[in-house]
Amino acid sequence: MSYKDYNLKLERIANSIKNNTKLITTNRKGHNYRDLKFKKKQTRIETGTLTNVLELKNDYIDCESAVTIGKVNRSTIPTKRMIPSLPEGDNFTVGGCLAGLGLGSSSYLYGFFGDNVIDFDIILGNGEIIKKVSKTKNSDLYYGIGGTYGTMGIITRVKIKLIPCEKHVKVNYYHYNSFDNFYKDFSRRIKERSSDFIEAFANKKNSYTIVSANFISDIKHKKIAVIKNKDIMKQRSMTIYAQISNKKESCYLRLLDYLERYSYAAFWGHYLYTPYKMRDYLYAGLLYSLMPQKILDSSPGHGRYNISKYFHAANHIVGDYYRDEYVLATDIGVPLSKLKEAMELADKMTETYPRWICPINIDHHPDKIFCTKKPELCKDDIILDLGIYGIKNTSKPSKEINQAFERFSFEHGMFKGFFSTCYFTYEDFWNQFDKNKYDSLRETYHADKNFMNIFDKMNYRNKTKKDNLRSKLFKFFGKKYLKQINNNKDRLIK
Ligand SMILES: Cc1cc2nc3c(=O)[nH]c(=O)nc-3n(C[C@H](O)[C@H](O)[C@H](O)COP(=O)(O)OP(=O)(O)OC[C@H]3O[C@@H](n4cnc5c(N)ncnc54)[C@H](O)[C@@H]3O)c2cc1C
């Protein structure tokens, strides 16, 4: 695929925007724990054709914006190269990770996905095309785009830095039965920077696991858990959480399998909808084995269908506001030094376990608007994504819980992932983020009259949604089912 074809697509999208009179949005459903009904009233721009890798060199990959992370990995890993900071989902797109947020277990070394972008192209709300937005060209837009969630323009191309890697990793599991021991070791390992990847889990109160992974080049005599692309057992072998529950100490994986370790289950989200251990064999195993590869996979050349495993999994825990009262999917930004307080708050509000703890190196720049810290409130260089995904165990309303988390992150100079359920109040939101900067960037780049405002987009709720058929079914069957799951949780997540 050439730049010539890319330029033709670019012109076509720009022309359609020039003639448009309504608010604009992408046609992606994406990965959001949000109500997307507003899209029906707006002009939806088809970005689904932008699925080609344009150039792959030693130190960068240049992609159209709907190229998925899975496709990037399958293009770069054979050449022993990878994007420095990779999000934990193979079907996330490079455009979505730049406009939204992208982070994973190597982010404690390399920051967010967006921090590793070299340049990008964007079509503005008036149809104007700006090419090669970078640290030196339209730098206000380069730094300001992260976390604007499609409210600034349509990104069409993203060029990302590559770093050397190996094709295999050794994964180590370290288990702890007190917060203090875990925290001491976790902070030390982060400071030492000797793991290529690191993340942690609060399994339940006083049960923690650090999972670190390092590249290995010499795989002779090592028992690599080679996971066939179509394997009914794949889910069982891949789920890191299953390994933790079984108190594993280490294992070897192909790098690609490690990077896609959550793709079959959206972390442990699957236990919410597939009963008992059957989920692994029936849903993730048999179903995926039966699906044609080109529907399932994000391999190069298979971009057209690209319905990923992650999407299937995430879709079941995403987007129903009735279920929202029972199930939480929320990511809170926490400075490393405030983890204990955050865990105590989460215990008080929800008691939901397990929790994901992913460290990120936060690189502050004054032109960043959303994906950044408030330096006067957060002195830490390492922040954590505290992911709380699972059944709510208290009777507090979801709104109250989410607002408590949102305030906690704001009070400590951090932010909450906008893709998760948001209940920001207008005052809290704009106290945290620089409204003048956001408004003026939107005005400069013709976004203000053409794209929805971010506060409205994050907090959008269709009031009638609770009464749809899915909600009624959930009300009838779901509540009992969740209760049953909760009672058996320790057994289920093994
Ligand atoms: C269950 C679950 C688990 C998650 N786990 C992780 C995780 O481990 N790590 C992580 O980093 N993130 C995680 N996320 C969040 C997810 O990575 C972000 O929402 C990311 O932005 C998704 O990428 P996407 O390509 O699907 O984007 P989308 O969801 O499609 O888009 C994200 C935002 O960017 C906008 N956008 C998309 N494409 C473009 C474009 N071409 N031009 C302009 N705007 C655009 C959209 O309008 C949207 O507002 C998770 C989300 C869910 C629901």
The ligand as an SDF file (V2000), in Angstrom:
LIG
                    3D

 53 58  0  0  0  0  0  0  0  0999 V2000
  -12.4220   -3.3320   29.0510 C   0  0  0  0  0  0  0  0  0  0  0  0
  -11.4150   -2.2770   28.6620 C   0  0  0  0  0  0  0  0  0  0  0  0
  -10.0670   -2.4790   28.9730 C   0  0  0  0  0  0  0  0  0  0  0  0
   -9.1090   -1.5280   28.5960 C   0  0  0  0  0  0  0  0  0  0  0  0
   -7.8120   -1.7910   28.8650 N   0  0  0  0  0  0  0  0  0  0  0  0
   -6.8700   -0.9160   28.4850 C   0  0  0  0  0  0  0  0  0  0  0  0
   -5.4810   -1.1440   28.7030 C   0  0  0  0  0  0  0  0  0  0  0  0
   -5.0950   -2.1380   29.2500 O   0  0  0  0  0  0  0  0  0  0  0  0
   -4.5880   -0.2120   28.2770 N   0  0  0  0  0  0  0  0  0  0  0  0
   -5.0150    0.8950   27.6430 C   0  0  0  0  0  0  0  0  0  0  0  0
   -4.2120    1.7080   27.2450 O   0  0  0  0  0  0  0  0  0  0  0  0
   -6.3070    1.1400   27.4440 N   0  0  0  0  0  0  0  0  0  0  0  0
   -7.2430    0.2750   27.8270 C   0  0  0  0  0  0  0  0  0  0  0  0
   -8.5600    0.5360   27.5730 N   0  0  0  0  0  0  0  0  0  0  0  0
   -8.9400    1.7840   26.9460 C   0  0  0  0  0  0  0  0  0  0  0  0
   -8.5970    1.8570   25.4920 C   0  0  0  0  0  0  0  0  0  0  0  0
   -7.2700    1.6030   25.2700 O   0  0  0  0  0  0  0  0  0  0  0  0
   -8.7270    3.2580   25.0080 C   0  0  0  0  0  0  0  0  0  0  0  0
  -10.0780    3.5820   25.0470 O   0  0  0  0  0  0  0  0  0  0  0  0
   -8.1960    3.3840   23.5850 C   0  0  0  0  0  0  0  0  0  0  0  0
   -8.2840    4.7110   23.2190 O   0  0  0  0  0  0  0  0  0  0  0  0
   -8.9560    2.4400   22.6970 C   0  0  0  0  0  0  0  0  0  0  0  0
   -8.4420    2.4630   21.3850 O   0  0  0  0  0  0  0  0  0  0  0  0
   -9.4620    2.2970   20.1820 P   0  0  0  0  0  0  0  0  0  0  0  0
   -8.6600    2.2670   18.9420 O   0  0  0  0  0  0  0  0  0  0  0  0
  -10.4030    1.1700   20.3820 O   0  0  0  0  0  0  0  0  0  0  0  0
  -10.1620    3.6660   20.2600 O   0  0  0  0  0  0  0  0  0  0  0  0
  -11.6880    4.0640   20.2530 P   0  0  0  0  0  0  0  0  0  0  0  0
  -12.3580    3.5450   21.4690 O   0  0  0  0  0  0  0  0  0  0  0  0
  -12.2540    3.8050   18.9220 O   0  0  0  0  0  0  0  0  0  0  0  0
  -11.4410    5.6110   20.3880 O   0  0  0  0  0  0  0  0  0  0  0  0
  -10.9970    6.2310   21.5400 C   0  0  0  0  0  0  0  0  0  0  0  0
  -11.3280    7.7000   21.3600 C   0  0  0  0  0  0  0  0  0  0  0  0
  -10.5140    8.2270   20.3350 O   0  0  0  0  0  0  0  0  0  0  0  0
  -11.3050    8.7170   19.2800 C   0  0  0  0  0  0  0  0  0  0  0  0
  -10.7250    8.2720   18.0260 N   0  0  0  0  0  0  0  0  0  0  0  0
  -10.5570    7.0100   17.5670 C   0  0  0  0  0  0  0  0  0  0  0  0
   -9.9810    7.0110   16.3510 N   0  0  0  0  0  0  0  0  0  0  0  0
   -9.7920    8.3190   16.0310 C   0  0  0  0  0  0  0  0  0  0  0  0
   -9.2610    8.9790   14.9000 C   0  0  0  0  0  0  0  0  0  0  0  0
   -8.8050    8.3150   13.8460 N   0  0  0  0  0  0  0  0  0  0  0  0
   -9.2220   10.3340   14.9160 N   0  0  0  0  0  0  0  0  0  0  0  0
   -9.6840   11.0270   15.9650 C   0  0  0  0  0  0  0  0  0  0  0  0
  -10.2150   10.4690   17.0500 N   0  0  0  0  0  0  0  0  0  0  0  0
  -10.2630    9.1220   17.0920 C   0  0  0  0  0  0  0  0  0  0  0  0
  -12.7120    8.1700   19.4530 C   0  0  0  0  0  0  0  0  0  0  0  0
  -13.6650    9.1130   19.0690 O   0  0  0  0  0  0  0  0  0  0  0  0
  -12.7830    7.9090   20.9520 C   0  0  0  0  0  0  0  0  0  0  0  0
  -13.2990    8.9870   21.6380 O   0  0  0  0  0  0  0  0  0  0  0  0
   -9.5270   -0.3800   27.9340 C   0  0  0  0  0  0  0  0  0  0  0  0
  -10.8700   -0.1610   27.6260 C   0  0  0  0  0  0  0  0  0  0  0  0
  -11.8120   -1.0990   27.9770 C   0  0  0  0  0  0  0  0  0  0  0  0
  -13.2490   -0.8550   27.6460 C   0  0  0  0  0  0  0  0  0  0  0  0
  1  2  1  0
  2  3  1  0
  2 52  2  0
  3  4  2  0
  4  5  1  0
  4 50  1  0
  5  6  2  0
  6  7  1  0
  6 13  1  0
  7  8  2  0
  7  9  1  0
  9 10  1  0
 10 11  2  0
 10 12  1  0
 12 13  2  0
 13 14  1  0
 14 15  1  0
 14 50  1  0
 15 16  1  0
 16 17  1  0
 16 18  1  0
 18 19  1  0
 18 20  1  0
 20 21  1  0
 20 22  1  0
 22 23  1  0
 23 24  1  0
 24 25  2  0
 24 26  1  0
 24 27  1  0
 27 28  1  0
 28 29  2  0
 28 30  1  0
 28 31  1  0
 31 32  1  0
 32 33  1  0
 33 34  1  0
 33 48  1  0
 34 35  1  0
 35 36  1  0
 35 46  1  0
 36 37  1  0
 36 45  1  0
 37 38  2  0
 38 39  1  0
 39 40  1  0
 39 45  2  0
 40 41  1  0
 40 42  2  0
 42 43  1  0
 43 44  2  0
 44 45  1  0
 46 47  1  0
 46 48  1  0
 48 49  1  0
 50 51  2  0
 51 52  1  0
 52 53  1  0
M  END
$$$$
